[in-house]
Every structure is written in C-alpha cells, then in structure tokens.
Amino acid sequence: MSELALPKVDQSIILNKDKIVSKLKRIIKLENVLDHNDEIKPYETDALSAYKQKPLAVVLPENTQEVSKILKYCNEEKIKIIPRGAGTGLSGGALPLQDAILLSLGKFNKILEIDFDNKCVVAQPGVTNLSITHAVQHKGFYYAPDPSSQLACSIGGNVAENSGGIHSLKYGTTTNNILGTELVLMDGTICRLGGKTLDQEGYDLLGLICGSEGLLGVITEVTVKILKKPQTVRAVLIGFPTIEDGGNCVSEIISSGIVPSGMEIMDKALIEATDNFCKAGYPRDAEALMIVELDGTNSEVDELINKVSDIAKKNNSTSIRISKNEKERLAFWAGRKAAFPACGAMAPDYYCMDGTIPRGKLSEVLKEIKRLSKKYNLPVANAFHAGDGNLHPLIMFDANNKEELRKTEEFGAEILKYCVKAGGVLTGEHGVGIEKRELMCEMFNDNDIQQQLKIKKSLDTKNLLNPGKVYPILRKCAEEGRVHVHRGEEKFPDLPRF
C-alpha cells in the first residue's frame, strides 16, 4: 500500500476550487472554511500517519443545518466529502482526497443533555469519550467503552468505527452502548435513528450506522447509555513464563463462567517498554503479563479473585498481585493505557495492527506473529484484549526508510490474513479504512461486497461520502476462491461497482 491507490481525481473539481470555496463561505461563516495550504495541512492525515493527502478545502460547520446545506450542495455538484472527528483513527478512515471537501466536526463539542432518570447522555459527535464519564461521575455513573485514546477520541468517531476498549468483554463495544443518533445523509436529509429507549421499532438501522466508517452519513448527535459504577472494582496482575500459559489461562477463565470487566495481555517487549514509560511496577521477569479486572459486590469480587488466582496458578503463573485500593488498580492499568506511546522508545515509528481471533487460537496466532517478525526482521510488541480475542501487534519500523515501510505493510497484511485463516476477522475496533481495504477479499467474495455496496448506494447514490475507503480498489473478489487484480490488469473491473 506504499503507493496508495485512491479514487480517480476529478480535475474539474480542482479547477473550480475558488468557485467551490466561495460557495461554501456563503453557506457557513467565512472563518470556518479553510483553503490555504498552511490551514489545511494539519488535516492531511489521521493517526495512520504513514499516508498523507491534502484535501481541496476544510469546512467546520457549527450545527446540523449547516452540515445539511454543505452535503446537499456537494451532492448537487458531485463533490466528494470526507467526514472527520478527532483524527485519532488508526486505519486511515479520515484520509482526505485532493478533490474532496474534508468536513470536520470539531466544533460539535457540547454535551446537550444528561438524563439520569433514563440513564443516558445526549452529546454532539465532537465530545471526547472520556468527557462523558467526567460529566456523570459525580452521580456515580460512567460510560463503559474506553478505547486507549479515550482522552482525545470523539464519540462520533467511536460510533463510526464501533470502538471498543478494555471493558468491551463484559460491557460491549460502542454498538452495545448507543441508543440513538442524528444523521445527515449525502442529499442533505436529516434523520433520527433510535432515541432514549432501549428498543426501537423497525429495522436496526442504528446497528447499520455503527461501524459504517463515514460511508453512509454524517453523525451530528449521539445518545449513549451510562452505567452505575459497581460497588467494588479490583484488578489482578499476573505474570506468566510463556505467552502460551497466559493464553491458556484466558481460555480457562472464560470457560469457567467468569466474565471479567476487562482482561488484557502484554508480551515481554511491551512489559519492559510500558514499565520504563510509566513505572507501573510490572514483573520484568515475566514473558507475558495479564491484567484481569473484576467488578460487582464486595463478596462477589472476593470470590472471583480467588477463582482467578487458582486458575492462574494452575496455568504456571510466576507472580500474582491483587490491587489493594483504587490507586493501585489504576497503576496496574497505567502501563496498558500507555502501551502505544511507550513504544516510542523502541523505534522511530510503530504500526498498530487490529485483528480479532477466537480466544482458543491465541497461542497459535502469536507463534505465527513471532515467526513473521523473524521473516521480516522487524521487532513486534503485542498487546491485546485477551477476553474477546482482539489483537494489537505493534510493528516497529522507520517510516523514513521506504523499504522498511513496505516490509511493515506486508508484515501487517500477513498477520491479518492469518487472523482470518484462524477463524477471526480483519478488525476488532479500528475499522477497515484504507489500511485493510485490499484485504477485504480475504473475508468476502464479490457477491458479498456488491451486496454491501448496494446498501451504500441506497443512501449515497453518487458514491461521494468517504469514497476509496473500506471496499477494494485494486482487487476483484471472485466467487471461486480469491482472484486478485492489480493496477494495469484489465481482466476484471475494479471495485467498487456502482
């Protein structure tokens, strides 16, 4: 993907830039339309920073009506739109196009309503994930999904990517924690899906929008459910002599009927990096470190901790530490939450992968990642949501070295292919974006993808919303196995086909 394939550029749009920008400045405030090179440069990439592309212009609407007018105008003039939240996405889903308007929702940053009676919060899409918890914690409530970037990532982006986090095992990902959205379609239509109640009549359109990566509409409001904080929350820090022992312990904990609120594993490379970074007091002699968090009543948590400790000992644990108070519990998690920035000391750059596998295949997949690390001569550190099988291998490389970038991309692609081979899927929470786009054929045949594109076409007839993302451009999925088409070949037409 080093030579990134993007949709064909519409030169007429670029030639008419001044006219387009002038029209946009009549729709919204002048200062909310950015078109100078210095103004648009900060928007040229998201957190998948290996790929950069400046947009035609950037617009920052302040309300839903402005979003509607912008989309309606762009639909009439056949101008592409790229929605963007906080820009923390790791799959290139917010990568601009040079003939597209980048629509930033950064000014949609207010919590509109806190409803403790119905246990929900109504927020604009630019509100950060952690801000929701901060807004309700004085009443003993919190918002459960907690991606590592929760300090910065926006709730609208969480919906677009169906983000998860360490508490997804027990409390689910974003799709299990949203109740409603306000959505603007590409033709400017404003619609509401869901509301404050748990169940809605008709088709589950809310489920369709969650995880749609900005391809079906622009989210302008989100209603999420909030939970009452449990009576007790404690964490257990467990060291293992091998990754296999840690993986076996995960499987046995789940099969015993215990559902922790969070269960994470890190390998030795990440144990050392995170401990150096935030002095979390991790056991450096361990080859694998597992954090198991348990919540509930005092007696329930005490019993579960005893059971988890017994299972850990049975699986050759070398150390077990149980948090004595809230400060120590947070210290246990500090290293895991800082895993990505901690890798900055290991290499100039890192590439964070995101695949999901059956829990029972954990040891097998990690062995394959270790083999691939030797094959490509690139170090890798592993962190993963062990309970739900969501892997986050971090490949270390130097982005200034084009050969290393190429090898890193190939390494990452092989990891994801193996995840699918092991019975898993390409993504757990980061989305497909451009990063995994050409790997969609590993999971879906041509008919599968065309059915998905028909849904997009029903809401975006001209393919103007975030084009070039999710669906393959360079490859054709054939019903008989997998037939790949690369640039320059004419045997099969490229996807998508509208």
GUTOR-713579 format. One record per residue (C-alpha): y, z, x. Coordinates in steps of 0.2 Angstrom, whole numbers, padded with zeros to 4 digits, always signed. Example, Ala and Ser with C-alpha at 12.3 -4.5 7.8 and 13.67 -1.06 7.14 Angstrom:
<kolbas>
-0022+0039+0062
-0005+0036+0068
</kolbas>
This chain:
<kolbas>
+0000+0000+0000
+0011+0000+0015
+0018-0017+0009
+0021-0011-0008
+0018-0023-0022
+0032-0022-0035
+0035-0032-0051
+0044-0049-0049
+0063-0046-0046
+0074-0054-0060
+0088-0061-0049
+0099-0065-0064
+0100-0046-0067
+0105-0043-0049
+0118-0057-0050
+0125-0049-0066
+0126-0032-0059
+0145-0030-0061
+0144-0035-0079
+0130-0023-0082
+0138-0008-0074
+0154-0012-0083
+0145-0011-0100
+0136+0005-0095
+0153+0013-0091
+0158+0009-0109
+0143+0017-0116
+0144+0034-0106
+0158+0042-0095
+0163+0032-0080
+0159+0046-0068
+0141+0046-0075
+0137+0028-0069
+0134+0027-0051
+0133+0010-0042
+0140+0012-0024
+0127+0012-0011
+0131+0029-0005
+0129+0036-0023
+0113+0028-0027
+0104+0031-0010
+0098+0049-0015
+0088+0041-0029
+0079+0029-0019
+0063+0039-0018
+0054+0054-0026
+0043+0066-0017
+0031+0052-0011
+0044+0048+0002
+0034+0035+0011
+0041+0022-0001
+0059+0019-0004
+0069+0007-0015
+0087+0007-0021
+0090+0004-0040
+0103-0008-0047
+0113+0007-0053
+0110+0025-0059
+0115+0032-0076
+0117+0051-0080
+0118+0052-0099
+0123+0069-0107
+0115+0068-0124
+0101+0059-0134
+0113+0047-0142
+0119+0041-0125
+0101+0039-0120
+0098+0029-0136
+0113+0017-0133
+0108+0014-0115
+0090+0010-0119
+0095-0001-0134
+0107-0011-0123
+0094-0013-0109
+0081-0019-0122
+0093-0032-0129
+0097-0038-0111
+0079-0037-0104
+0085-0024-0091
+0071-0013-0084
+0073+0006-0085
+0066+0019-0073
+0066+0037-0081
+0068+0051-0068
+0068+0070-0069
+0070+0081-0054
+0062+0069-0042
+0048+0081-0036
+0034+0069-0042
+0021+0065-0029
+0014+0049-0035
+0029+0038-0034
+0031+0038-0053
+0050+0038-0051
+0052+0025-0038
+0066+0013-0043
+0067-0006-0044
+0081-0016-0037
+0084-0025-0053
+0082-0009-0064
+0093+0005-0070
+0087+0022-0065
+0090+0034-0079
+0092+0052-0073
+0090+0066-0085
+0098+0079-0073
+0112+0083-0085
+0099+0088-0098
+0098+0106-0091
+0100+0118-0105
+0088+0129-0115
+0093+0126-0133
+0083+0139-0142
+0072+0154-0138
+0062+0159-0153
+0052+0175-0150
+0045+0175-0168
+0037+0158-0166
+0033+0161-0148
+0042+0145-0142
+0056+0139-0132
+0066+0123-0135
+0073+0115-0119
+0081+0099-0113
+0070+0090-0101
+0080+0094-0085
+0077+0113-0087
+0066+0118-0072
+0049+0125-0076
+0052+0142-0069
+0068+0144-0078
+0059+0145-0094
+0049+0160-0088
+0065+0168-0082
+0073+0166-0099
+0060+0175-0108
+0053+0188-0096
+0065+0202-0102
+0055+0202-0118
+0038+0202-0109
+0034+0183-0111
+0031+0169-0099
+0027+0150-0098
+0010+0148-0092
+0009+0131-0082
+0015+0134-0065
+0015+0119-0053
+0019+0124-0034
+0035+0115-0037
+0040+0126-0052
+0056+0131-0044
+0063+0114-0044
+0052+0103-0055
+0058+0099-0073
+0049+0102-0089
+0052+0084-0094
+0043+0078-0079
+0030+0091-0082
+0026+0083-0099
+0027+0065-0091
+0014+0070-0078
+0004+0083-0088
+0007+0095-0074
-0004+0110-0071
-0004+0124-0058
-0014+0139-0053
-0016+0146-0070
-0022+0130-0078
-0040+0136-0078
-0038+0149-0091
-0022+0143-0100
-0022+0124-0098
-0011+0111-0092
+0006+0105-0100
-0003+0096-0114
-0010+0113-0120
+0006+0122-0119
+0019+0110-0128
+0022+0110-0146
+0034+0096-0149
+0046+0083-0141
+0061+0072-0145
+0058+0055-0138
+0069+0039-0137
+0059+0023-0137
+0064+0007-0127
+0073-0001-0143
+0084+0015-0144
+0074+0023-0159
+0075+0042-0158
+0059+0051-0165
+0052+0068-0165
+0034+0072-0162
+0027+0090-0167
+0038+0105-0169
+0036+0124-0168
+0019+0125-0177
+0003+0124-0168
-0005+0110-0178
+0003+0094-0184
-0002+0081-0197
-0007+0063-0192
-0012+0056-0176
-0010+0066-0160
+0005+0056-0153
+0011+0071-0144
-0005+0070-0134
-0002+0052-0130
+0015+0055-0124
+0010+0070-0112
+0004+0062-0096
+0011+0044-0100
+0022+0044-0084
+0038+0037-0092
+0029+0021-0099
+0031+0024-0117
+0048+0033-0120
+0061+0044-0113
+0059+0063-0117
+0075+0071-0122
+0069+0088-0128
+0053+0098-0126
+0047+0113-0137
+0034+0124-0127
+0024+0139-0132
+0027+0155-0122
+0014+0169-0120
+0015+0188-0120
+0012+0195-0102
-0006+0203-0101
-0007+0222-0099
-0014+0220-0081
-0014+0206-0068
-0023+0209-0052
-0029+0197-0038
-0044+0197-0026
-0043+0189-0009
-0060+0184-0002
-0064+0177+0015
-0080+0166+0017
-0089+0160+0033
-0090+0142+0026
-0082+0131+0013
-0099+0129+0005
-0101+0148+0002
-0084+0148-0006
-0089+0133-0017
-0105+0141-0022
-0095+0157-0027
-0084+0147-0038
-0098+0140-0047
-0107+0156-0050
-0091+0165-0056
-0088+0152-0069
-0107+0150-0074
-0107+0169-0076
-0095+0168-0091
-0080+0174-0081
-0064+0164-0084
-0051+0170-0071
-0032+0166-0075
-0032+0157-0058
-0044+0153-0044
-0039+0144-0028
-0047+0140-0011
-0039+0135+0005
-0048+0130+0021
-0046+0137+0039
-0032+0125+0044
-0022+0129+0029
-0026+0148+0030
-0018+0148+0048
-0003+0137+0043
+0002+0147+0027
-0001+0164+0036
+0011+0158+0050
+0024+0152+0037
+0025+0167+0026
+0015+0181+0034
+0003+0184+0019
-0010+0194+0029
-0024+0181+0026
-0040+0184+0036
-0039+0171+0050
-0057+0173+0055
-0062+0165+0038
-0067+0147+0036
-0062+0147+0018
-0051+0159+0008
-0052+0161-0011
-0039+0169-0022
-0046+0175-0039
-0034+0182-0052
-0039+0191-0067
-0029+0197-0082
-0032+0207-0098
-0033+0225-0102
-0035+0238-0088
-0053+0241-0092
-0057+0223-0093
-0049+0218-0077
-0058+0233-0068
-0075+0227-0074
-0071+0209-0070
-0065+0213-0052
-0082+0222-0049
-0092+0207-0055
-0082+0195-0045
-0084+0206-0029
-0103+0207-0032
-0104+0188-0034
-0093+0186-0018
-0105+0197-0008
-0120+0188-0014
-0112+0172-0008
-0109+0179+0010
-0091+0184+0009
-0084+0191+0025
-0069+0201+0018
-0063+0206+0000
-0046+0213-0003
-0040+0219-0021
-0022+0219-0024
-0016+0237-0027
+0001+0233-0036
+0012+0218-0041
+0020+0216-0024
+0003+0214-0016
-0003+0202-0029
+0012+0191-0026
+0010+0192-0007
-0008+0185-0010
-0001+0171-0019
+0014+0168-0007
+0004+0158+0005
-0004+0147-0008
+0013+0143-0016
+0020+0139+0001
+0005+0128+0006
+0014+0112+0006
+0030+0117+0016
+0019+0127+0028
+0011+0110+0033
+0027+0105+0041
+0022+0114+0057
+0006+0104+0058
+0013+0086+0059
+0029+0077+0056
+0023+0072+0038
+0009+0075+0026
+0002+0065+0012
-0004+0076-0003
-0018+0069-0012
-0023+0074-0030
-0041+0071-0037
-0052+0080-0048
-0071+0083-0047
-0085+0093-0056
-0085+0110-0048
-0103+0109-0043
-0098+0094-0031
-0085+0104-0022
-0095+0106-0006
-0101+0088-0006
-0084+0081-0008
-0076+0092+0006
-0090+0087+0018
-0085+0069+0014
-0067+0073+0017
-0071+0081+0034
-0081+0065+0039
-0067+0054+0034
-0055+0065+0044
-0065+0061+0060
-0067+0042+0055
-0048+0040+0054
-0044+0053+0067
-0031+0061+0056
-0031+0080+0053
-0033+0086+0035
-0030+0103+0027
-0037+0107+0010
-0030+0117-0005
-0037+0116-0022
-0038+0123-0040
-0056+0128-0037
-0059+0133-0055
-0055+0116-0063
-0060+0105-0048
-0043+0099-0044
-0042+0095-0025
-0026+0093-0015
-0031+0087+0003
-0016+0086+0014
-0017+0072+0027
-0006+0075+0042
+0002+0060+0050
+0018+0052+0057
+0027+0041+0044
+0037+0033+0058
+0021+0026+0065
+0016+0012+0054
-0002+0011+0060
-0004+0030+0055
+0004+0027+0038
-0008+0013+0035
-0023+0024+0040
-0017+0038+0030
-0016+0027+0014
-0034+0021+0017
-0040+0038+0021
-0032+0044+0004
-0039+0030-0006
-0057+0034+0001
-0055+0052-0004
-0050+0046-0022
-0064+0034-0023
-0077+0047-0018
-0070+0059-0031
-0074+0045-0044
-0091+0042-0037
-0094+0061-0038
-0091+0060-0057
-0072+0065-0056
-0056+0056-0059
-0041+0049-0049
-0029+0063-0054
-0028+0080-0060
-0009+0083-0062
+0001+0072-0050
-0001+0056-0060
-0005+0038-0055
+0012+0031-0052
+0011+0018-0038
+0000+0029-0027
-0016+0027-0037
-0011+0011-0046
-0023-0001-0037
-0037+0012-0038
-0037+0011-0057
-0051-0002-0056
-0062+0011-0049
-0062+0020-0066
-0058+0007-0079
-0064-0011-0082
-0052-0025-0088
-0055-0021-0106
-0051-0003-0104
-0035-0007-0096
-0030-0020-0108
-0033-0008-0122
-0021+0005-0114
-0008-0009-0111
-0009-0013-0130
-0003+0004-0133
+0012+0002-0121
+0016-0015-0129
+0017-0007-0146
+0031+0004-0140
+0038-0006-0126
+0036-0024-0131
+0045-0032-0116
+0037-0020-0103
+0054-0013-0097
+0050+0005-0096
+0045+0010-0079
+0036-0007-0075
+0024-0008-0060
+0018+0010-0062
+0000+0016-0067
-0008-0002-0070
-0014-0013-0056
-0003-0027-0050
-0014-0033-0035
-0031-0032-0043
-0041-0038-0058
-0054-0026-0066
-0069-0037-0071
-0082-0031-0084
-0096-0034-0072
-0093-0022-0059
-0077-0022-0049
-0069-0039-0044
-0053-0036-0033
-0039-0049-0032
-0027-0048-0018
-0010-0056-0016
-0011-0075-0014
-0028-0077-0023
-0027-0087-0039
-0045-0084-0046
-0039-0071-0058
-0022-0067-0065
-0014-0051-0060
-0012-0036-0072
-0004-0031-0082
-0005-0045-0096
+0007-0043-0110
</kolbas>
